[in-house]
Amino acid sequence: MSIELPRTAVALGIADPVEKARAELKAALAAIEEKANVPRRVDRAVDRASKRARAFAQQKPVAAAAAAAGVALAVGTVVWGFVRLYTR
């Protein structure tokens, strides 16, 4: 049975110091990539939020419709305010 390690982890039991240093460097670079890859992090956050929104809409459809109407009203009010300020 093989345990799958995350890309940012270093396997235990590496005896060779060169191999251990390479594994640590590889894990550090993977961690930096995970942290610095903003589009991937945003994509994951959007996926999580959409899953939560779908679950909320499944559980409470009336509240979800009211929330959608509230968001539409808020966006419409902001756009209307900007247009009104621009046209003055």
N, C-alpha and C positions, 0 to 999 in steps of 0.2 A: 504494500500500500504506500503510494507516494503522496506526500503532502505538497500541494501547490503553494509556493510562497509568492507574496506580492512582488512586483518588480522593484519596489523600494526596500526590500529586505535582503539581508546577507545571511546565507546559509551557515549554520553552525557546523563545526567539525572540520573546517578547512585547515589542514596542517601546514601547507606550503605558504610562507609569508607573501610570496609574489602573487599567488592565486587569491589569497585573502585580500591583498591590496587591490587587485583587479576587481574582485567582487564588490568591495566597498566603494570603489570609484564608480562602477556601473550602477550601483544602488543610489549613490549620491546624484549622479547625472539624471537618473530616472526620476528622483524626487524633485530635482530642480525643474525638469521638464513638466512634471505634474503641476507644480506650483506656478510656473510661468506661462503655461498654455491657457491663456484667458478664454479664447473661443471655446475650447473643450469644456472648461469649467462652467461657462455661461450656458452651453448646450445642456450639460448635466443638470444645472439648476432649473432651466426651463422645463426639462423633462420631468423633474421631481414636482415642480409646481403644477404642471398640467395633469399629472397623475392625481395629485391632491384635489385639484379643481374638479376632475371627473368623478372622483369618489364622493366629494361633497355634493355634486349635482345628482349623483345616484341616490344618496341618502336623503337629501333635503332639496327636492326640485323647486319648491316654492321659494325658499330662501336663496337658492342659486339664481333664480330668475330675478328676484328683487335685487340681489347684488349686481347682476349684469346691468339691470336698468339704472342702478345708482352710479355705476362706473360710466355708463354711456352719458348720463346726465352731467356728471362731473367733467368728462372730456368735452362735451358740447359746450358747457359753460366756460371752460378755459379757452376754447377756440373762439367762442363768441366774444369773450373779453379781449383777446388779442386782436381780433379783427376790428372791434370797436375802437381800441386804442390806436391802431394803425390808420384807420380812416379819419381820425380827428385831426 
